[in-house]
């Protein structure tokens, strides 16, 4: 209900949790992400699509899609 909605406090959402409730697969997930990113950047050159600039985001890094979508143009190396 919109009248009961309130903003979440800073730091309320974390991808892998915090403290003793931390995800046991966090280290594996980050390692897998780094390997996948290394494969992509070794085979593709990513450039900003025409008319789209990089936008600064004031939030903590998290593994979710950016609301503006992917504004990159891939080209084979």
N, CA, C, O and CB atoms as a CASP TS submission, in Angstrom:
PFRMAT TS
TARGET T0000
AUTHOR 0000-0000-0000
METHOD Language model
MODEL 1
PARENT N/A
ATOM      1  N   UNK     1       0.837  -1.160   0.000  1.00  0.00           N
ATOM      2  CA  UNK     1       0.000   0.000   0.000  1.00  0.00           C
ATOM      3  C   UNK     1       0.898   1.244   0.000  1.00  0.00           C
ATOM      4  O   UNK     1       1.748   1.391   0.878  1.00  0.00           O
ATOM      5  CB  UNK     1      -0.961  -0.014   1.214  1.00  0.00           C
ATOM      6  N   UNK     2       0.718   2.124  -0.963  1.00  0.00           N
ATOM      7  CA  UNK     2       1.582   3.297  -1.091  1.00  0.00           C
ATOM      8  C   UNK     2       1.626   4.183   0.150  1.00  0.00           C
ATOM      9  O   UNK     2       2.674   4.748   0.462  1.00  0.00           O
ATOM     10  CB  UNK     2       1.133   4.113  -2.251  1.00  0.00           C
ATOM     11  N   UNK     3       0.515   4.314   0.860  1.00  0.00           N
ATOM     12  CA  UNK     3       0.507   5.190   2.037  1.00  0.00           C
ATOM     13  C   UNK     3       1.332   4.609   3.197  1.00  0.00           C
ATOM     14  O   UNK     3       1.715   5.341   4.109  1.00  0.00           O
ATOM     15  CB  UNK     3      -0.934   5.431   2.497  1.00  0.00           C
ATOM     16  N   UNK     4       1.603   3.301   3.164  1.00  0.00           N
ATOM     17  CA  UNK     4       2.407   2.673   4.217  1.00  0.00           C
ATOM     18  C   UNK     4       3.851   2.448   3.791  1.00  0.00           C
ATOM     19  O   UNK     4       4.671   1.996   4.589  1.00  0.00           O
ATOM     20  CB  UNK     4       1.790   1.353   4.622  1.00  0.00           C
ATOM     21  N   UNK     5       4.162   2.760   2.546  1.00  0.00           N
ATOM     22  CA  UNK     5       5.524   2.547   2.048  1.00  0.00           C
ATOM     23  C   UNK     5       6.478   3.530   2.705  1.00  0.00           C
ATOM     24  O   UNK     5       6.136   4.694   2.915  1.00  0.00           O
ATOM     25  CB  UNK     5       5.578   2.694   0.512  1.00  0.00           C
ATOM     26  N   UNK     6       7.662   3.062   3.025  1.00  0.00           N
ATOM     27  CA  UNK     6       8.694   3.943   3.571  1.00  0.00           C
ATOM     28  C   UNK     6      10.029   3.487   2.995  1.00  0.00           C
ATOM     29  O   UNK     6      10.202   2.311   2.677  1.00  0.00           O
ATOM     30  CB  UNK     6       8.710   3.919   5.151  1.00  0.00           C
ATOM     31  N   UNK     7      10.961   4.408   2.861  1.00  0.00           N
ATOM     32  CA  UNK     7      12.249   4.030   2.294  1.00  0.00           C
ATOM     33  C   UNK     7      13.021   3.101   3.232  1.00  0.00           C
ATOM     34  O   UNK     7      12.908   3.189   4.455  1.00  0.00           O
ATOM     35  CB  UNK     7      13.076   5.278   1.992  1.00  0.00           C
ATOM     36  N   UNK     8      13.799   2.217   2.633  1.00  0.00           N
ATOM     37  CA  UNK     8      14.618   1.312   3.429  1.00  0.00           C
ATOM     38  C   UNK     8      15.841   2.055   3.954  1.00  0.00           C
ATOM     39  O   UNK     8      16.359   2.938   3.270  1.00  0.00           O
ATOM     40  CB  UNK     8      15.043   0.077   2.598  1.00  0.00           C
ATOM     41  N   UNK     9      16.307   1.720   5.137  1.00  0.00           N
ATOM     42  CA  UNK     9      17.522   2.367   5.640  1.00  0.00           C
ATOM     43  C   UNK     9      18.735   1.963   4.803  1.00  0.00           C
ATOM     44  O   UNK     9      18.747   0.895   4.190  1.00  0.00           O
ATOM     45  CB  UNK     9      17.754   2.004   7.122  1.00  0.00           C
ATOM     46  N   UNK    10      19.751   2.823   4.781  1.00  0.00           N
ATOM     47  CA  UNK    10      20.969   2.539   4.032  1.00  0.00           C
ATOM     48  C   UNK    10      21.576   1.250   4.570  1.00  0.00           C
ATOM     49  O   UNK    10      21.692   1.060   5.781  1.00  0.00           O
ATOM     50  CB  UNK    10      21.986   3.723   4.129  1.00  0.00           C
ATOM     51  N   UNK    11      21.959   0.371   3.657  1.00  0.00           N
ATOM     52  CA  UNK    11      22.567  -0.894   4.049  1.00  0.00           C
ATOM     53  C   UNK    11      21.566  -1.984   4.381  1.00  0.00           C
ATOM     54  O   UNK    11      21.960  -3.030   4.896  1.00  0.00           O
ATOM     55  CB  UNK    11      23.450  -0.677   5.216  1.00  0.00           C
ATOM     56  N   UNK    12      20.273  -1.776   4.103  1.00  0.00           N
ATOM     57  CA  UNK    12      19.260  -2.767   4.453  1.00  0.00           C
ATOM     58  C   UNK    12      19.323  -3.990   3.539  1.00  0.00           C
ATOM     59  O   UNK    12      18.995  -5.095   3.972  1.00  0.00           O
ATOM     60  CB  UNK    12      17.874  -2.141   4.389  1.00  0.00           C
ATOM     61  N   UNK    13      19.730  -3.815   2.307  1.00  0.00           N
ATOM     62  CA  UNK    13      19.785  -4.932   1.361  1.00  0.00           C
ATOM     63  C   UNK    13      21.233  -5.251   1.008  1.00  0.00           C
ATOM     64  O   UNK    13      21.973  -4.376   0.558  1.00  0.00           O
ATOM     65  CB  UNK    13      18.979  -4.607   0.082  1.00  0.00           C
ATOM     66  N   UNK    14      21.625  -6.474   1.209  1.00  0.00           N
ATOM     67  CA  UNK    14      22.958  -6.943   0.841  1.00  0.00           C
ATOM     68  C   UNK    14      22.800  -8.248   0.099  1.00  0.00           C
ATOM     69  O   UNK    14      22.015  -9.109   0.497  1.00  0.00           O
ATOM     70  CB  UNK    14      23.878  -7.112   2.090  1.00  0.00           C
ATOM     71  N   UNK    15      23.552  -8.395  -0.989  1.00  0.00           N
ATOM     72  CA  UNK    15      23.400  -9.577  -1.836  1.00  0.00           C
ATOM     73  C   UNK    15      23.647 -10.894  -1.111  1.00  0.00           C
ATOM     74  O   UNK    15      22.939 -11.871  -1.355  1.00  0.00           O
ATOM     75  CB  UNK    15      24.328  -9.480  -2.995  1.00  0.00           C
ATOM     76  N   UNK    16      24.624 -10.936  -0.238  1.00  0.00           N
ATOM     77  CA  UNK    16      24.977 -12.193   0.412  1.00  0.00           C
ATOM     78  C   UNK    16      24.730 -12.188   1.913  1.00  0.00           C
ATOM     79  O   UNK    16      25.183 -13.096   2.609  1.00  0.00           O
ATOM     80  CB  UNK    16      26.414 -12.508   0.149  1.00  0.00           C
ATOM     81  N   UNK    17      24.041 -11.215   2.413  1.00  0.00           N
ATOM     82  CA  UNK    17      23.760 -11.141   3.838  1.00  0.00           C
ATOM     83  C   UNK    17      24.967 -10.654   4.622  1.00  0.00           C
ATOM     84  O   UNK    17      26.027 -10.394   4.054  1.00  0.00           O
ATOM     85  CB  UNK    17      23.320 -12.493   4.356  1.00  0.00           C
ATOM     86  N   UNK    18      24.795 -10.535   5.914  1.00  0.00           N
ATOM     87  CA  UNK    18      25.868 -10.040   6.773  1.00  0.00           C
ATOM     88  C   UNK    18      25.962 -10.887   8.036  1.00  0.00           C
ATOM     89  O   UNK    18      25.025 -11.598   8.398  1.00  0.00           O
ATOM     90  CB  UNK    18      25.637  -8.559   7.135  1.00  0.00           C
ATOM     91  N   UNK    19      27.104 -10.797   8.694  1.00  0.00           N
ATOM     92  CA  UNK    19      27.281 -11.465   9.974  1.00  0.00           C
ATOM     93  C   UNK    19      27.165 -12.966   9.883  1.00  0.00           C
ATOM     94  O   UNK    19      27.624 -13.577   8.918  1.00  0.00           O
ATOM     95  CB  UNK    19      26.290 -10.956  10.951  1.00  0.00           C
ATOM     96  N   UNK    20      26.552 -13.556  10.884  1.00  0.00           N
ATOM     97  CA  UNK    20      26.466 -15.020  10.910  1.00  0.00           C
ATOM     98  C   UNK    20      25.435 -15.569   9.924  1.00  0.00           C
ATOM     99  O   UNK    20      25.345 -16.785   9.753  1.00  0.00           O
ATOM    100  CB  UNK    20      26.125 -15.489  12.310  1.00  0.00           C
ATOM    101  N   UNK    21      24.670 -14.717   9.285  1.00  0.00           N
ATOM    102  CA  UNK    21      23.683 -15.148   8.288  1.00  0.00           C
ATOM    103  C   UNK    21      24.240 -15.034   6.870  1.00  0.00           C
ATOM    104  O   UNK    21      23.487 -15.068   5.897  1.00  0.00           O
ATOM    105  CB  UNK    21      22.399 -14.316   8.414  1.00  0.00           C
ATOM    106  N   UNK    22      25.532 -14.902   6.765  1.00  0.00           N
ATOM    107  CA  UNK    22      26.193 -14.727   5.464  1.00  0.00           C
ATOM    108  C   UNK    22      26.040 -15.997   4.624  1.00  0.00           C
ATOM    109  O   UNK    22      26.069 -17.109   5.153  1.00  0.00           O
ATOM    110  CB  UNK    22      27.699 -14.380   5.652  1.00  0.00           C
ATOM    111  N   UNK    23      25.880 -15.823   3.336  1.00  0.00           N
ATOM    112  CA  UNK    23      25.710 -16.928   2.400  1.00  0.00           C
ATOM    113  C   UNK    23      26.997 -17.759   2.333  1.00  0.00           C
ATOM    114  O   UNK    23      28.087 -17.204   2.197  1.00  0.00           O
ATOM    115  CB  UNK    23      25.328 -16.398   0.994  1.00  0.00           C
ATOM    116  N   UNK    24      26.870 -19.089   2.427  1.00  0.00           N
ATOM    117  CA  UNK    24      28.068 -19.930   2.398  1.00  0.00           C
ATOM    118  C   UNK    24      28.643 -20.040   0.988  1.00  0.00           C
ATOM    119  O   UNK    24      29.783 -20.478   0.832  1.00  0.00           O
ATOM    120  CB  UNK    24      27.748 -21.324   2.940  1.00  0.00           C
ATOM    121  N   UNK    25      27.895 -19.660  -0.036  1.00  0.00           N
ATOM    122  CA  UNK    25      28.377 -19.731  -1.407  1.00  0.00           C
ATOM    123  C   UNK    25      28.934 -18.419  -1.928  1.00  0.00           C
ATOM    124  O   UNK    25      29.219 -18.304  -3.120  1.00  0.00           O
ATOM    125  CB  UNK    25      27.279 -20.181  -2.297  1.00  0.00           C
ATOM    126  N   UNK    26      29.096 -17.417  -1.055  1.00  0.00           N
ATOM    127  CA  UNK    26      29.533 -16.094  -1.515  1.00  0.00           C
ATOM    128  C   UNK    26      30.878 -16.140  -2.226  1.00  0.00           C
ATOM    129  O   UNK    26      31.016 -15.569  -3.308  1.00  0.00           O
ATOM    130  CB  UNK    26      29.614 -15.139  -0.343  1.00  0.00           C
ATOM    131  N   UNK    27      31.870 -16.802  -1.646  1.00  0.00           N
ATOM    132  CA  UNK    27      33.204 -16.824  -2.249  1.00  0.00           C
ATOM    133  C   UNK    27      33.189 -17.522  -3.607  1.00  0.00           C
ATOM    134  O   UNK    27      33.845 -17.074  -4.548  1.00  0.00           O
ATOM    135  CB  UNK    27      34.197 -17.521  -1.314  1.00  0.00           C
ATOM    136  N   UNK    28      32.441 -18.615  -3.705  1.00  0.00           N
ATOM    137  CA  UNK    28      32.319 -19.311  -4.980  1.00  0.00           C
ATOM    138  C   UNK    28      31.634 -18.425  -6.017  1.00  0.00           C
ATOM    139  O   UNK    28      32.066 -18.373  -7.169  1.00  0.00           O
ATOM    140  CB  UNK    28      31.541 -20.621  -4.801  1.00  0.00           C
ATOM    141  N   UNK    29      30.575 -17.734  -5.621  1.00  0.00           N
ATOM    142  CA  UNK    29      29.846 -16.869  -6.559  1.00  0.00           C
ATOM    143  C   UNK    29      30.740 -15.755  -7.094  1.00  0.00           C
ATOM    144  O   UNK    29      30.713 -15.466  -8.291  1.00  0.00           O
ATOM    145  CB  UNK    29      28.609 -16.263  -5.879  1.00  0.00           C
ATOM    146  N   UNK    30      31.543 -15.117  -6.215  1.00  0.00           N
ATOM    147  CA  UNK    30      32.427 -14.045  -6.670  1.00  0.00           C
ATOM    148  C   UNK    30      33.528 -14.593  -7.573  1.00  0.00           C
ATOM    149  O   UNK    30      33.889 -13.950  -8.559  1.00  0.00           O
ATOM    150  CB  UNK    30      33.043 -13.312  -5.471  1.00  0.00           C
ATOM    151  N   UNK    31      34.070 -15.775  -7.253  1.00  0.00           N
ATOM    152  CA  UNK    31      35.095 -16.382  -8.106  1.00  0.00           C
ATOM    153  C   UNK    31      34.523 -16.695  -9.485  1.00  0.00           C
ATOM    154  O   UNK    31      35.168 -16.440 -10.502  1.00  0.00           O
ATOM    155  CB  UNK    31      35.655 -17.665  -7.456  1.00  0.00           C
ATOM    156  N   UNK    32      33.322 -17.242  -9.516  1.00  0.00           N
ATOM    157  CA  UNK    32      32.663 -17.559 -10.776  1.00  0.00           C
ATOM    158  C   UNK    32      32.394 -16.288 -11.590  1.00  0.00           C
ATOM    159  O   UNK    32      32.563 -16.285 -12.810  1.00  0.00           O
ATOM    160  CB  UNK    32      31.350 -18.311 -10.515  1.00  0.00           C
ATOM    161  N   UNK    33      31.984 -15.227 -10.929  1.00  0.00           N
ATOM    162  CA  UNK    33      31.735 -13.952 -11.591  1.00  0.00           C
ATOM    163  C   UNK    33      33.012 -13.405 -12.222  1.00  0.00           C
ATOM    164  O   UNK    33      32.989 -12.922 -13.354  1.00  0.00           O
ATOM    165  CB  UNK    33      31.161 -12.938 -10.599  1.00  0.00           C
ATOM    166  N   UNK    34      34.119 -13.480 -11.496  1.00  0.00           N
ATOM    167  CA  UNK    34      35.393 -12.969 -12.011  1.00  0.00           C
ATOM    168  C   UNK    34      35.870 -13.774 -13.221  1.00  0.00           C
ATOM    169  O   UNK    34      36.394 -13.202 -14.176  1.00  0.00           O
ATOM    170  CB  UNK    34      36.459 -12.999 -10.911  1.00  0.00           C
ATOM    171  N   UNK    35      35.696 -15.076 -13.187  1.00  0.00           N
ATOM    172  CA  UNK    35      36.096 -15.916 -14.320  1.00  0.00           C
ATOM    173  C   UNK    35      35.229 -15.585 -15.538  1.00  0.00           C
ATOM    174  O   UNK    35      35.745 -15.448 -16.648  1.00  0.00           O
ATOM    175  CB  UNK    35      35.976 -17.428 -13.958  1.00  0.00           C
ATOM    176  N   UNK    36      33.936 -15.458 -15.336  1.00  0.00           N
ATOM    177  CA  UNK    36      33.043 -15.126 -16.457  1.00  0.00           C
ATOM    178  C   UNK    36      33.380 -13.756 -17.030  1.00  0.00           C
ATOM    179  O   UNK    36      33.391 -13.588 -18.250  1.00  0.00           O
ATOM    180  CB  UNK    36      31.568 -15.161 -16.005  1.00  0.00           C
ATOM    181  N   UNK    37      33.654 -12.773 -16.175  1.00  0.00           N
ATOM    182  CA  UNK    37      34.014 -11.434 -16.655  1.00  0.00           C
ATOM    183  C   UNK    37      35.331 -11.474 -17.421  1.00  0.00           C
ATOM    184  O   UNK    37      35.464 -10.803 -18.444  1.00  0.00           O
ATOM    185  CB  UNK    37      34.116 -10.444 -15.477  1.00  0.00           C
ATOM    186  N   UNK    38      36.307 -12.249 -16.945  1.00  0.00           N
ATOM    187  CA  UNK    38      37.595 -12.358 -17.633  1.00  0.00           C
ATOM    188  C   UNK    38      37.431 -12.970 -19.024  1.00  0.00           C
ATOM    189  O   UNK    38      38.090 -12.540 -19.971  1.00  0.00           O
ATOM    190  CB  UNK    38      38.571 -13.198 -16.803  1.00  0.00           C
ATOM    191  N   UNK    39      36.565 -13.962 -19.149  1.00  0.00           N
ATOM    192  CA  UNK    39      36.319 -14.579 -20.462  1.00  0.00           C
ATOM    193  C   UNK    39      35.673 -13.570 -21.406  1.00  0.00           C
ATOM    194  O   UNK    39      36.060 -13.473 -22.571  1.00  0.00           O
ATOM    195  CB  UNK    39      35.418 -15.834 -20.320  1.00  0.00           C
ATOM    196  N   UNK    40      34.696 -12.821 -20.913  1.00  0.00           N
ATOM    197  CA  UNK    40      34.001 -11.839 -21.759  1.00  0.00           C
ATOM    198  C   UNK    40      34.972 -10.766 -22.241  1.00  0.00           C
ATOM    199  O   UNK    40      35.022 -10.478 -23.436  1.00  0.00           O
ATOM    200  CB  UNK    40      32.829 -11.187 -20.989  1.00  0.00           C
ATOM    201  N   UNK    41      35.745 -10.170 -21.332  1.00  0.00           N
ATOM    202  CA  UNK    41      36.619  -9.080 -21.745  1.00  0.00           C
ATOM    203  C   UNK    41      37.804  -9.562 -22.574  1.00  0.00           C
ATOM    204  O   UNK    41      38.414  -8.766 -23.288  1.00  0.00           O
ATOM    205  CB  UNK    41      37.117  -8.338 -20.535  1.00  0.00           C
ATOM    206  N   UNK    42      38.145 -10.857 -22.495  1.00  0.00           N
ATOM    207  CA  UNK    42      39.228 -11.370 -23.339  1.00  0.00           C
ATOM    208  C   UNK    42      38.772 -11.587 -24.776  1.00  0.00           C
ATOM    209  O   UNK    42      39.598 -11.612 -25.689  1.00  0.00           O
ATOM    210  CB  UNK    42      39.768 -12.676 -22.768  1.00  0.00           C
ATOM    211  N   UNK    43      37.477 -11.743 -24.987  1.00  0.00           N
ATOM    212  CA  UNK    43      36.953 -12.028 -26.330  1.00  0.00           C
ATOM    213  C   UNK    43      36.177 -10.872 -26.953  1.00  0.00           C
ATOM    214  O   UNK    43      35.975 -10.844 -28.167  1.00  0.00           O
ATOM    215  CB  UNK    43      36.068 -13.232 -26.274  1.00  0.00           C
ATOM    216  N   UNK    44      35.746  -9.932 -26.141  1.00  0.00           N
ATOM    217  CA  UNK    44      34.897  -8.847 -26.625  1.00  0.00           C
ATOM    218  C   UNK    44      35.438  -7.499 -26.170  1.00  0.00           C
ATOM    219  O   UNK    44      36.037  -7.391 -25.099  1.00  0.00           O
ATOM    220  CB  UNK    44      33.454  -9.033 -26.137  1.00  0.00           C
ATOM    221  N   UNK    45      35.228  -6.490 -26.974  1.00  0.00           N
ATOM    222  CA  UNK    45      35.516  -5.105 -26.589  1.00  0.00           C
ATOM    223  C   UNK    45      34.156  -4.441 -26.397  1.00  0.00           C
ATOM    224  O   UNK    45      33.329  -4.432 -27.309  1.00  0.00           O
ATOM    225  CB  UNK    45      36.407  -4.340 -27.683  1.00  0.00           C
ATOM    226  N   UNK    46      33.934  -3.897 -25.233  1.00  0.00           N
ATOM    227  CA  UNK    46      32.658  -3.259 -24.925  1.00  0.00           C
ATOM    228  C   UNK    46      32.816  -1.747 -24.975  1.00  0.00           C
ATOM    229  O   UNK    46      33.709  -1.184 -24.342  1.00  0.00           O
ATOM    230  CB  UNK    46      32.137  -3.705 -23.539  1.00  0.00           C
ATOM    231  N   UNK    47      31.948  -1.104 -25.727  1.00  0.00           N
ATOM    232  CA  UNK    47      31.969   0.356 -25.844  1.00  0.00           C
ATOM    233  C   UNK    47      30.562   0.880 -25.558  1.00  0.00           C
ATOM    234  O   UNK    47      29.565   0.196 -25.789  1.00  0.00           O
ATOM    235  CB  UNK    47      32.462   0.810 -27.268  1.00  0.00           C
ATOM    236  N   UNK    48      30.511   2.110 -25.051  1.00  0.00           N
ATOM    237  CA  UNK    48      29.205   2.721 -24.811  1.00  0.00           C
ATOM    238  C   UNK    48      28.454   2.872 -26.117  1.00  0.00           C
ATOM    239  O   UNK    48      29.035   3.243 -27.136  1.00  0.00           O
ATOM    240  CB  UNK    48      29.355   4.086 -24.121  1.00  0.00           C
ATOM    241  N   UNK    49      27.167   2.586 -26.088  1.00  0.00           N
ATOM    242  CA  UNK    49      26.325   2.780 -27.262  1.00  0.00           C
ATOM    243  C   UNK    49      26.221   4.279 -27.533  1.00  0.00           C
ATOM    244  O   UNK    49      26.273   5.080 -26.600  1.00  0.00           O
ATOM    245  CB  UNK    49      24.908   2.144 -27.058  1.00  0.00           C
ATOM    246  N   UNK    50      26.075   4.669 -28.809  1.00  0.00           N
ATOM    247  CA  UNK    50      25.939   6.095 -29.121  1.00  0.00           C
ATOM    248  C   UNK    50      24.759   6.711 -28.377  1.00  0.00           C
ATOM    249  O   UNK    50      23.667   6.145 -28.335  1.00  0.00           O
ATOM    250  CB  UNK    50      25.770   6.300 -30.633  1.00  0.00           C
ATOM    251  N   UNK    51      25.000   7.870 -27.797  1.00  0.00           N
ATOM    252  CA  UNK    51      23.946   8.589 -27.081  1.00  0.00           C
ATOM    253  C   UNK    51      23.792   8.193 -25.621  1.00  0.00           C
ATOM    254  O   UNK    51      22.958   8.758 -24.913  1.00  0.00           O
ATOM    255  CB  UNK    51      22.655   8.379 -27.772  1.00  0.00           C
ATOM    256  N   UNK    52      24.583   7.232 -25.161  1.00  0.00           N
ATOM    257  CA  UNK    52      24.498   6.796 -23.761  1.00  0.00           C
ATOM    258  C   UNK    52      25.832   7.068 -23.076  1.00  0.00           C
ATOM    259  O   UNK    52      26.887   6.676 -23.575  1.00  0.00           O
ATOM    260  CB  UNK    52      24.123   5.279 -23.661  1.00  0.00           C
ATOM    261  N   UNK    53      25.779   7.727 -21.955  1.00  0.00           N
ATOM    262  CA  UNK    53      26.974   7.996 -21.168  1.00  0.00           C
ATOM    263  C   UNK    53      26.938   7.166 -19.888  1.00  0.00           C
ATOM    264  O   UNK    53      25.882   6.699 -19.462  1.00  0.00           O
ATOM    265  CB  UNK    53      27.091   9.504 -20.841  1.00  0.00           C
ATOM    266  N   UNK    54      28.095   6.996 -19.295  1.00  0.00           N
ATOM    267  CA  UNK    54      28.160   6.288 -18.017  1.00  0.00           C
ATOM    268  C   UNK    54      27.504   7.149 -16.951  1.00  0.00           C
ATOM    269  O   UNK    54      27.680   8.368 -16.927  1.00  0.00           O
ATOM    270  CB  UNK    54      29.635   5.950 -17.629  1.00  0.00           C
ATOM    271  N   UNK    55      26.762   6.522 -16.088  1.00  0.00           N
ATOM    272  CA  UNK    55      26.085   7.250 -15.015  1.00  0.00           C
ATOM    273  C   UNK    55      26.676   6.824 -13.678  1.00  0.00           C
ATOM    274  O   UNK    55      26.870   5.634 -13.428  1.00  0.00           O
ATOM    275  CB  UNK    55      24.548   6.997 -15.045  1.00  0.00           C
ATOM    276  N   UNK    56      26.957   7.780 -12.837  1.00  0.00           N
ATOM    277  CA  UNK    56      27.457   7.470 -11.498  1.00  0.00           C
ATOM    278  C   UNK    56      26.305   6.958 -10.644  1.00  0.00           C
ATOM    279  O   UNK    56      25.219   7.538 -10.635  1.00  0.00           O
ATOM    280  CB  UNK    56      28.119   8.719 -10.842  1.00  0.00           C
ATOM    281  N   UNK    57      26.550   5.881  -9.937  1.00  0.00           N
ATOM    282  CA  UNK    57      25.544   5.317  -9.046  1.00  0.00           C
ATOM    283  C   UNK    57      26.075   5.437  -7.633  1.00  0.00           C
ATOM    284  O   UNK    57      27.197   5.017  -7.348  1.00  0.00           O
ATOM    285  CB  UNK    57      25.212   3.828  -9.408  1.00  0.00           C
ATOM    286  N   UNK    58      25.290   5.997  -6.762  1.00  0.00           N
ATOM    287  CA  UNK    58      25.730   6.281  -5.400  1.00  0.00           C
ATOM    288  C   UNK    58      25.528   5.104  -4.461  1.00  0.00           C
ATOM    289  O   UNK    58      25.728   5.239  -3.254  1.00  0.00           O
ATOM    290  CB  UNK    58      25.000   7.481  -4.866  1.00  0.00           C
ATOM    291  N   UNK    59      25.140   3.967  -4.984  1.00  0.00           N
ATOM    292  CA  UNK    59      24.851   2.821  -4.143  1.00  0.00           C
ATOM    293  C   UNK    59      26.047   1.883  -4.063  1.00  0.00           C
ATOM    294  O   UNK    59      26.981   1.971  -4.859  1.00  0.00           O
ATOM    295  CB  UNK    59      23.635   2.077  -4.666  1.00  0.00           C
ATOM    296  N   UNK    60      25.998   0.995  -3.099  1.00  0.00           N
ATOM    297  CA  UNK    60      27.009  -0.034  -2.957  1.00  0.00           C
ATOM    298  C   UNK    60      26.882  -0.994  -4.144  1.00  0.00           C
ATOM    299  O   UNK    60      25.788  -1.197  -4.671  1.00  0.00           O
ATOM    300  CB  UNK    60      26.860  -0.789  -1.594  1.00  0.00           C
ATOM    301  N   UNK    61      28.002  -1.578  -4.559  1.00  0.00           N
ATOM    302  CA  UNK    61      27.958  -2.547  -5.652  1.00  0.00           C
ATOM    303  C   UNK    61      27.071  -3.718  -5.269  1.00  0.00           C
ATOM    304  O   UNK    61      27.130  -4.209  -4.142  1.00  0.00           O
ATOM    305  CB  UNK    61      29.376  -3.040  -6.009  1.00  0.00           C
ATOM    306  N   UNK    62      26.267  -4.152  -6.191  1.00  0.00           N
ATOM    307  CA  UNK    62      25.485  -5.369  -5.993  1.00  0.00           C
ATOM    308  C   UNK    62      25.284  -6.033  -7.340  1.00  0.00           C
ATOM    309  O   UNK    62      25.346  -5.380  -8.382  1.00  0.00           O
ATOM    310  CB  UNK    62      24.118  -5.064  -5.311  1.00  0.00           C
ATOM    311  N   UNK    63      25.050  -7.296  -7.312  1.00  0.00           N
ATOM    312  CA  UNK    63      24.933  -8.071  -8.540  1.00  0.00           C
ATOM    313  C   UNK    63      23.482  -8.101  -9.017  1.00  0.00           C
ATOM    314  O   UNK    63      22.820  -9.134  -8.924  1.00  0.00           O
ATOM    315  CB  UNK    63      25.456  -9.501  -8.328  1.00  0.00           C
ATOM    316  N   UNK    64      22.997  -6.993  -9.516  1.00  0.00           N
ATOM    317  CA  UNK    64      21.658  -6.952 -10.087  1.00  0.00           C
ATOM    318  C   UNK    64      21.700  -6.038 -11.310  1.00  0.00           C
ATOM    319  O   UNK    64      22.574  -5.177 -11.405  1.00  0.00           O
ATOM    320  CB  UNK    64      20.600  -6.454  -9.035  1.00  0.00           C
ATOM    321  N   UNK    65      20.770  -6.215 -12.245  1.00  0.00           N
ATOM    322  CA  UNK    65      20.780  -5.397 -13.461  1.00  0.00           C
ATOM    323  C   UNK    65      20.560  -3.921 -13.152  1.00  0.00           C
ATOM    324  O   UNK    65      19.748  -3.576 -12.294  1.00  0.00           O
ATOM    325  CB  UNK    65      19.710  -5.883 -14.432  1.00  0.00           C
ATOM    326  N   UNK    66      21.271  -3.071 -13.836  1.00  0.00           N
ATOM    327  CA  UNK    66      21.095  -1.627 -13.693  1.00  0.00           C
ATOM    328  C   UNK    66      19.753  -1.249 -14.308  1.00  0.00           C
ATOM    329  O   UNK    66      19.432  -1.738 -15.391  1.00  0.00           O
ATOM    330  CB  UNK    66      22.271  -0.836 -14.371  1.00  0.00           C
ATOM    331  N   UNK    67      18.956  -0.400 -13.663  1.00  0.00           N
ATOM    332  CA  UNK    67      17.618  -0.070 -14.178  1.00  0.00           C
ATOM    333  C   UNK    67      17.625   0.531 -15.583  1.00  0.00           C
ATOM    334  O   UNK    67      16.648   0.380 -16.317  1.00  0.00           O
ATOM    335  CB  UNK    67      16.944   0.889 -13.240  1.00  0.00           C
ATOM    336  N   UNK    68      18.700   1.204 -15.969  1.00  0.00           N
ATOM    337  CA  UNK    68      18.766   1.814 -17.283  1.00  0.00           C
ATOM    338  C   UNK    68      19.040   0.826 -18.409  1.00  0.00           C
ATOM    339  O   UNK    68      18.963   1.189 -19.582  1.00  0.00           O
ATOM    340  CB  UNK    68      19.812   2.861 -17.285  1.00  0.00           C
ATOM    341  N   UNK    69      19.360  -0.418 -18.065  1.00  0.00           N
ATOM    342  CA  UNK    69      19.638  -1.434 -19.067  1.00  0.00           C
ATOM    343  C   UNK    69      21.093  -1.410 -19.507  1.00  0.00           C
ATOM    344  O   UNK    69      21.878  -0.576 -19.056  1.00  0.00           O
ATOM    345  CB  UNK    69      18.735  -1.245 -20.264  1.00  0.00           C
ATOM    346  N   UNK    70      21.435  -2.319 -20.376  1.00  0.00           N
ATOM    347  CA  UNK    70      22.796  -2.429 -20.896  1.00  0.00           C
ATOM    348  C   UNK    70      22.962  -1.440 -22.039  1.00  0.00           C
ATOM    349  O   UNK    70      22.289  -1.561 -23.063  1.00  0.00           O
ATOM    350  CB  UNK    70      23.106  -3.881 -21.368  1.00  0.00           C
ATOM    351  N   UNK    71      23.840  -0.473 -21.881  1.00  0.00           N
ATOM    352  CA  UNK    71      24.050   0.539 -22.915  1.00  0.00           C
ATOM    353  C   UNK    71      25.440   0.385 -23.515  1.00  0.00           C
ATOM    354  O   UNK    71      26.135   1.370 -23.764  1.00  0.00           O
ATOM    355  CB  UNK    71      23.866   1.962 -22.339  1.00  0.00           C
ATOM    356  N   UNK    72      25.836  -0.864 -23.744  1.00  0.00           N
ATOM    357  CA  UNK    72      27.144  -1.150 -24.321  1.00  0.00           C
ATOM    358  C   UNK    72      26.951  -1.849 -25.662  1.00  0.00           C
ATOM    359  O   UNK    72      25.980  -2.577 -25.868  1.00  0.00           O
ATOM    360  CB  UNK    72      28.002  -2.020 -23.359  1.00  0.00           C
ATOM    361  N   UNK    73      27.901  -1.610 -26.571  1.00  0.00           N
ATOM    362  CA  UNK    73      27.903  -2.279 -27.852  1.00  0.00           C
ATOM    363  C   UNK    73      29.090  -3.230 -27.895  1.00  0.00           C
ATOM    364  O   UNK    73      30.233  -2.779 -27.823  1.00  0.00           O
ATOM    365  CB  UNK    73      27.955  -1.259 -29.018  1.00  0.00           C
ATOM    366  N   UNK    74      28.852  -4.543 -28.012  1.00  0.00           N
ATOM    367  CA  UNK    74      29.974  -5.483 -28.046  1.00  0.00           C
ATOM    368  C   UNK    74      30.559  -5.601 -29.449  1.00  0.00           C
ATOM    369  O   UNK    74      29.830  -5.527 -30.438  1.00  0.00           O
ATOM    370  CB  UNK    74      29.530  -6.858 -27.551  1.00  0.00           C
ATOM    371  N   UNK    75      31.869  -5.783 -29.533  1.00  0.00           N
ATOM    372  CA  UNK    75      32.555  -6.024 -30.799  1.00  0.00           C
ATOM    373  C   UNK    75      33.625  -7.075 -30.545  1.00  0.00           C
ATOM    374  O   UNK    75      34.364  -6.985 -29.565  1.00  0.00           O
ATOM    375  CB  UNK    75      33.176  -4.702 -31.386  1.00  0.00           C
ATOM    376  N   UNK    76      33.711  -8.070 -31.423  1.00  0.00           N
ATOM    377  CA  UNK    76      34.732  -9.121 -31.257  1.00  0.00           C
ATOM    378  C   UNK    76      36.114  -8.533 -31.327  1.00  0.00           C
ATOM    379  O   UNK    76      36.359  -7.612 -32.106  1.00  0.00           O
ATOM    380  CB  UNK    76      34.579 -10.210 -32.322  1.00  0.00           C
ATOM    381  N   UNK    77      37.028  -9.049 -30.522  1.00  0.00           N
ATOM    382  CA  UNK    77      38.430  -8.622 -30.562  1.00  0.00           C
ATOM    383  C   UNK    77      39.122  -9.278 -31.728  1.00  0.00           C
ATOM    384  O   UNK    77      40.313  -9.054 -31.944  1.00  0.00           O
ATOM    385  CB  UNK    77      39.157  -8.960 -29.247  1.00  0.00           C
TER
END
